[in-house]
């Protein structure tokens, strides 16, 4: 079953990443201003955030397979709609609906994967393998998306990607089981204590009261904010320089290769998740600062290094969530996590669009990541003091 889930995740990630080099240039062709492009891209994240806030209780109560399969098929229809419409309003409407649907799909996949692990170590490996799958898709898909844009145009590219999403939904409905058979997870001390809490209920409030999840929530926001800035700025920079969309695809594929280079370092899984998170955020902040001040480093190298940071951070934060929360709340935990990621995805393109300056956008991304890194270190010290 785990392999089947990885196949579904690969198809979903491939489809979503293939859109990365298409969105901003296509909206620019439609005559949308830079600021409005940020709002359109951020609109996806706003609808995604809304869906995340609603998804948690449903994912904990009903089979996650339903949300994965049905959500993907409907998302395919929305992508086809993006390719059919020829005006900004229609594109924006389909984009909003796509964001809402994917708010159920992504946390459902993550929660179902987490349930297949029996121990904290196994869960760490599962999230690392998940990162490998998503990164592999992220390496090839931007280049494929750019190739489709060159060969068929932007509209036809969205239609092709929509059919891929439909196929992924049908495949998920045919192969995924409704429940994970007999997966018993070794809970952390905090999770066990939460389950013993008198009158405790599986609610969103219960999840938010767990202080051990805060580093993952804040860290997730920071890296998605940084990634959103990159997704907004890099394609527009390439377009302004008069280069082919294929160049954008290559750059994002290099970002995926950087993540893959870290994910295959299996010895890193023996390092504590807190140490990995702190180191990854520190290096990511340094890279964003060098981009903000305009250090003459080739963009290809920077994209590779940024990808390496994301390859370090995403599995670490996902493992934090599974280790420090009880199994029956995975749906709610990953929904809240996805909602926080959506907040970062909402703010980053909107702020970058309003600023309209490459260096200033990266300065803000630097302050976000560095601030969260510092806050995470202080949070760790406080909890250590409480433990003693």
C-alpha positions as CSV (number, residue, x, y, z in Angstrom):
1,X,0.0,0.0,0.0
2,X,2.8,2.4,0.8
3,X,4.2,2.0,-2.7
4,X,0.8,2.7,-4.2
5,X,0.6,5.9,-2.1
6,X,4.0,7.0,-3.3
7,X,2.9,6.5,-6.9
8,X,-0.1,8.7,-6.3
9,X,2.0,11.3,-4.6
10,X,4.5,11.3,-7.5
11,X,1.6,11.9,-10.0
12,X,0.2,14.7,-7.9
13,X,3.5,16.4,-7.3
14,X,4.5,16.0,-11.0
15,X,1.3,17.7,-12.1
16,X,1.5,20.6,-9.6
17,X,5.2,21.3,-10.2
18,X,4.8,21.2,-13.9
19,X,2.6,24.3,-13.6
20,X,5.3,26.3,-11.8
21,X,7.0,27.7,-15.0
22,X,3.6,28.3,-16.6
23,X,1.6,30.4,-14.2
24,X,3.3,33.8,-14.0
25,X,4.2,34.0,-17.7
26,X,0.7,32.9,-18.8
27,X,-0.9,35.5,-16.6
28,X,1.5,38.1,-18.0
29,X,0.4,37.2,-21.5
30,X,-3.2,37.7,-20.5
31,X,-2.3,41.2,-19.6
32,X,-2.2,40.9,-15.8
33,X,-0.1,43.4,-13.9
34,X,2.8,42.2,-11.7
35,X,0.8,43.0,-8.5
36,X,-2.3,41.3,-9.8
37,X,-0.2,38.2,-10.7
38,X,0.8,38.0,-7.0
39,X,-2.9,38.2,-6.0
40,X,-3.9,35.5,-8.4
41,X,-1.2,33.2,-7.3
42,X,-1.9,34.0,-3.7
43,X,-5.6,33.3,-4.3
44,X,-4.9,29.7,-4.8
45,X,-3.3,29.6,-1.3
46,X,-6.2,31.5,0.2
47,X,-8.7,28.9,-1.0
48,X,-6.3,26.1,0.0
49,X,-6.1,27.6,3.5
50,X,-9.9,27.7,3.7
51,X,-10.1,24.0,2.7
52,X,-7.3,23.0,5.1
53,X,-9.2,24.5,8.1
54,X,-12.3,22.5,7.1
55,X,-10.6,19.2,6.1
56,X,-9.1,18.0,9.4
57,X,-12.2,16.7,11.2
58,X,-13.4,15.0,8.0
59,X,-10.1,13.3,7.4
60,X,-10.1,11.9,10.9
61,X,-13.6,10.6,10.6
62,X,-14.0,9.3,7.0
63,X,-11.7,7.1,4.8
64,X,-8.9,9.3,3.4
65,X,-9.1,7.4,0.1
66,X,-12.4,9.1,-0.7
67,X,-10.8,12.6,-0.4
68,X,-7.7,11.6,-2.4
69,X,-9.5,10.0,-5.3
70,X,-12.4,12.4,-5.6
71,X,-10.3,15.4,-5.0
72,X,-7.8,14.5,-7.7
73,X,-10.5,13.9,-10.3
74,X,-12.2,17.2,-9.6
75,X,-8.9,18.9,-9.6
76,X,-8.2,17.6,-13.1
77,X,-11.4,19.2,-14.2
78,X,-10.3,22.5,-12.7
79,X,-7.0,22.3,-14.5
80,X,-8.7,21.7,-17.8
81,X,-10.8,24.7,-17.1
82,X,-7.7,26.9,-16.6
83,X,-6.6,25.9,-20.0
84,X,-10.0,26.6,-21.7
85,X,-10.7,30.0,-20.3
86,X,-9.1,33.0,-22.0
87,X,-9.7,35.8,-19.4
88,X,-8.3,36.5,-16.0
89,X,-11.5,36.2,-14.1
90,X,-12.3,32.7,-15.3
91,X,-8.7,31.5,-14.7
92,X,-8.8,33.0,-11.2
93,X,-12.1,31.2,-10.4
94,X,-10.8,27.8,-11.5
95,X,-7.6,28.4,-9.6
96,X,-9.5,29.1,-6.4
97,X,-11.5,25.9,-6.8
98,X,-8.3,23.9,-7.5
99,X,-6.7,25.3,-4.3
100,X,-9.8,24.3,-2.2
101,X,-9.8,20.7,-3.6
102,X,-6.1,20.2,-3.1
103,X,-6.5,21.2,0.6
104,X,-8.2,17.8,1.1
105,X,-5.8,15.8,-1.0
106,X,-2.4,16.7,0.4
107,X,-3.1,16.2,4.1
108,X,-5.0,13.0,3.4
109,X,-2.0,11.6,1.6
110,X,0.4,12.6,4.4
111,X,-1.8,11.3,7.1
112,X,-2.4,8.0,5.4
113,X,1.4,7.6,4.9
114,X,2.0,8.4,8.5
115,X,-0.4,5.7,9.6
116,X,1.7,3.1,7.8
117,X,4.6,3.6,10.2
118,X,4.9,1.6,13.4
119,X,7.7,3.5,15.2
120,X,9.2,7.0,15.2
121,X,12.3,5.8,13.3
122,X,10.2,4.1,10.6
123,X,8.0,7.3,10.3
124,X,11.2,9.3,9.8
125,X,12.2,7.0,7.0
126,X,8.7,7.1,5.4
127,X,8.8,10.9,5.4
128,X,12.3,10.9,3.9
129,X,11.1,8.5,1.2
130,X,8.1,10.8,0.6
131,X,10.5,13.6,0.1
132,X,12.5,11.5,-2.4
133,X,9.3,10.8,-4.4
134,X,8.1,14.4,-4.3
135,X,11.6,15.7,-5.2
136,X,12.0,13.2,-8.1
137,X,8.7,14.6,-9.5
138,X,9.9,18.1,-8.8
139,X,13.1,17.5,-10.8
140,X,11.4,16.3,-14.1
141,X,8.1,18.2,-13.9
142,X,9.2,21.8,-14.4
143,X,11.3,20.9,-17.4
144,X,8.3,18.9,-18.8
145,X,6.0,21.9,-18.1
146,X,8.3,24.2,-19.9
147,X,8.6,21.7,-22.8
148,X,4.8,21.5,-23.0
149,X,4.6,25.3,-23.1
150,X,7.1,25.5,-25.9
151,X,5.5,22.7,-28.0
152,X,1.7,23.3,-27.3
153,X,1.3,26.7,-25.7
154,X,0.2,27.5,-22.2
155,X,-3.5,26.7,-22.6
156,X,-3.0,23.3,-24.1
157,X,-0.4,22.6,-21.4
158,X,-2.9,23.1,-18.6
159,X,-5.4,20.8,-20.4
160,X,-2.8,18.0,-20.7
161,X,-1.9,18.4,-17.0
162,X,-5.6,18.2,-16.1
163,X,-5.9,14.9,-17.8
164,X,-2.9,13.6,-15.9
165,X,-4.6,14.7,-12.7
166,X,-7.8,12.8,-13.7
167,X,-5.8,9.7,-14.3
168,X,-4.1,10.0,-10.9
169,X,-7.6,10.3,-9.3
170,X,-8.9,7.2,-11.0
171,X,-5.8,5.3,-10.2
172,X,-6.1,6.2,-6.5
173,X,-9.7,5.1,-6.4
174,X,-8.8,1.7,-7.8
175,X,-5.7,0.8,-5.8
176,X,-5.8,2.5,-2.4
177,X,-7.5,0.8,0.5
178,X,-10.1,2.7,2.6
179,X,-8.2,2.0,5.9
180,X,-4.7,1.2,6.9
181,X,-4.8,-2.3,8.3
182,X,-3.4,-2.7,11.9
183,X,-0.8,0.1,12.0
184,X,0.1,0.8,15.6
185,X,2.3,3.8,16.1
186,X,4.7,4.3,18.9
187,X,3.5,7.7,20.3
188,X,5.8,10.2,21.9
189,X,5.5,11.0,25.5
190,X,3.7,14.2,24.8
191,X,1.1,12.4,22.6
192,X,0.6,9.7,25.2
193,X,0.1,12.3,27.8
194,X,-2.4,14.1,25.6
195,X,-4.4,10.9,25.1
196,X,-4.5,10.4,28.9
197,X,-5.8,13.9,29.5
198,X,-9.2,13.8,31.2
199,X,-12.0,14.9,28.9
200,X,-9.5,15.2,26.0
201,X,-11.1,15.2,22.6
202,X,-9.7,14.9,19.1
203,X,-10.2,18.5,18.1
204,X,-8.2,21.2,16.4
205,X,-7.9,22.9,19.8
206,X,-6.2,19.8,21.2
207,X,-3.7,19.9,18.4
208,X,-2.9,23.6,18.8
209,X,-2.3,23.1,22.6
210,X,0.6,20.8,21.7
211,X,3.7,23.1,22.0
212,X,6.0,20.5,20.5
213,X,4.3,21.0,17.1
214,X,5.0,24.7,17.0
215,X,8.5,24.5,15.5
216,X,7.1,22.4,12.6
217,X,4.3,24.9,12.1
218,X,6.5,28.0,12.1
219,X,9.2,26.3,10.1
220,X,6.7,25.2,7.5
221,X,5.5,28.7,7.1
222,X,9.0,30.1,6.7
223,X,10.1,27.6,4.0
224,X,6.9,28.0,2.0
225,X,7.2,31.8,2.2
226,X,10.8,31.5,0.8
227,X,9.7,29.0,-1.8
228,X,6.7,31.2,-2.8
229,X,9.1,34.1,-3.3
230,X,11.3,32.0,-5.5
231,X,8.3,30.7,-7.6
232,X,7.1,34.2,-8.2
233,X,10.4,36.0,-8.9
234,X,12.5,33.5,-10.9
235,X,10.0,32.8,-13.9
236,X,9.4,36.6,-14.2
237,X,13.2,37.3,-14.2
238,X,13.7,34.8,-17.0
239,X,10.9,36.2,-19.0
240,X,12.2,39.8,-18.5
241,X,15.6,38.7,-19.8
242,X,13.9,37.4,-23.0
243,X,14.9,33.8,-22.4
244,X,12.9,30.7,-23.2
245,X,10.4,29.2,-20.7
246,X,12.6,26.1,-20.9
247,X,15.3,27.9,-18.9
248,X,12.8,28.4,-16.0
249,X,12.1,24.6,-16.1
250,X,15.8,23.8,-16.0
251,X,16.3,26.1,-13.0
252,X,13.5,24.5,-11.0
253,X,14.8,21.1,-12.0
254,X,18.1,22.1,-10.5
255,X,16.3,23.0,-7.3
256,X,14.8,19.5,-7.3
257,X,18.3,18.0,-7.9
258,X,19.6,19.9,-4.9
259,X,16.8,18.4,-2.7
260,X,17.5,15.0,-4.0
261,X,21.2,15.3,-3.2
262,X,20.2,15.8,0.4
263,X,17.5,13.2,0.6
264,X,19.7,10.4,-0.5
265,X,22.0,11.1,2.4
266,X,20.3,8.5,4.6
267,X,22.8,9.0,7.4
268,X,21.1,12.3,8.1
269,X,18.0,10.4,9.4
270,X,20.2,9.5,12.5
271,X,20.5,13.2,13.3
272,X,17.8,14.5,15.5
273,X,15.0,16.3,13.7
274,X,15.5,19.5,15.7
275,X,19.1,19.7,14.7
276,X,18.3,19.1,11.0
277,X,15.6,21.8,11.1
278,X,17.8,24.4,12.8
279,X,20.7,23.8,10.4
280,X,18.5,23.8,7.3
281,X,16.8,27.1,8.3
282,X,20.1,28.7,9.1
283,X,21.6,27.9,5.7
284,X,18.4,28.8,3.9
285,X,18.5,32.2,5.6
286,X,22.1,32.8,4.6
287,X,21.3,31.9,0.9
288,X,18.3,34.3,0.8
289,X,20.5,37.0,2.3
290,X,23.2,36.6,-0.4
291,X,20.4,36.8,-3.1
292,X,19.0,39.9,-1.4
293,X,22.3,41.8,-1.4
294,X,23.1,40.7,-5.0
295,X,26.1,38.5,-4.5
296,X,27.4,37.5,-7.9
297,X,26.6,33.7,-7.6
298,X,25.1,32.0,-10.7
299,X,21.4,31.5,-10.3
300,X,21.8,27.8,-11.2
301,X,24.0,27.2,-8.2
302,X,21.7,29.2,-5.9
303,X,18.7,27.1,-7.1
304,X,20.6,23.9,-6.4
305,X,21.6,25.0,-2.9
306,X,18.1,26.3,-2.1
307,X,16.7,22.9,-3.1
308,X,19.1,21.2,-0.8
309,X,17.8,23.2,2.1
310,X,14.2,22.3,1.2
311,X,15.2,18.7,1.0
312,X,16.6,18.9,4.5
313,X,13.6,20.8,6.0
314,X,10.4,19.3,4.6
315,X,11.0,15.7,5.8
316,X,12.2,17.0,9.2
317,X,9.1,19.0,9.9
318,X,6.7,16.2,8.6
319,X,8.5,13.8,11.0
320,X,8.1,16.2,13.8
321,X,4.3,16.2,13.3
322,X,4.0,12.4,13.3
323,X,6.4,11.9,16.3
324,X,4.7,14.5,18.5
325,X,1.0,13.8,17.8
326,X,-1.3,10.8,18.3
327,X,-2.3,8.6,15.3
328,X,-6.0,9.4,15.5
329,X,-5.3,13.1,15.0
330,X,-3.1,12.9,12.0
331,X,-5.8,14.2,9.7
332,X,-6.2,17.4,11.9
333,X,-2.5,17.8,12.4
334,X,-1.6,17.7,8.7
335,X,-4.6,19.9,7.9
336,X,-3.4,22.6,10.3
337,X,0.1,22.2,9.0
338,X,-1.2,22.5,5.4
339,X,-3.2,25.6,6.4
340,X,-0.1,27.3,7.8
341,X,1.8,26.4,4.6
342,X,-1.0,28.0,2.6
343,X,-0.6,31.2,4.7
344,X,3.0,31.4,3.6
345,X,2.0,30.7,0.0
346,X,-0.7,33.4,0.2
347,X,1.6,36.1,1.6
348,X,4.8,35.6,-0.4
349,X,3.6,36.2,-4.0
350,X,1.3,39.1,-2.9
351,X,4.1,40.8,-1.0
352,X,6.5,40.2,-3.8
353,X,4.0,41.5,-6.4
354,X,3.3,44.7,-4.3
355,X,7.0,45.4,-3.8
356,X,8.1,44.7,-7.4
357,X,11.7,44.5,-6.5
358,X,13.8,41.3,-6.6
359,X,16.2,42.3,-3.8
360,X,13.6,43.6,-1.5
361,X,11.5,40.5,-1.9
362,X,14.4,38.3,-0.8
363,X,15.3,40.6,2.1
364,X,11.8,39.9,3.5
365,X,12.1,36.2,2.9
366,X,15.4,36.3,4.7
367,X,13.9,38.1,7.7
368,X,11.1,35.5,7.9
369,X,13.4,32.4,7.8
370,X,16.0,33.9,10.1
371,X,13.3,35.0,12.5
372,X,11.7,31.6,12.6
373,X,15.2,30.0,13.1
374,X,15.8,32.2,16.0
375,X,12.4,31.6,17.5
376,X,12.8,27.9,17.1
377,X,16.1,28.0,19.0
378,X,14.5,30.0,21.8
379,X,11.5,27.6,21.9
380,X,13.9,24.7,22.2
381,X,15.7,26.3,25.1
382,X,12.5,27.1,26.9
383,X,11.2,23.5,26.6
384,X,14.6,22.1,27.7
385,X,14.4,24.3,30.8
386,X,10.8,23.1,31.5
387,X,11.9,19.5,31.2
388,X,14.7,20.0,33.7
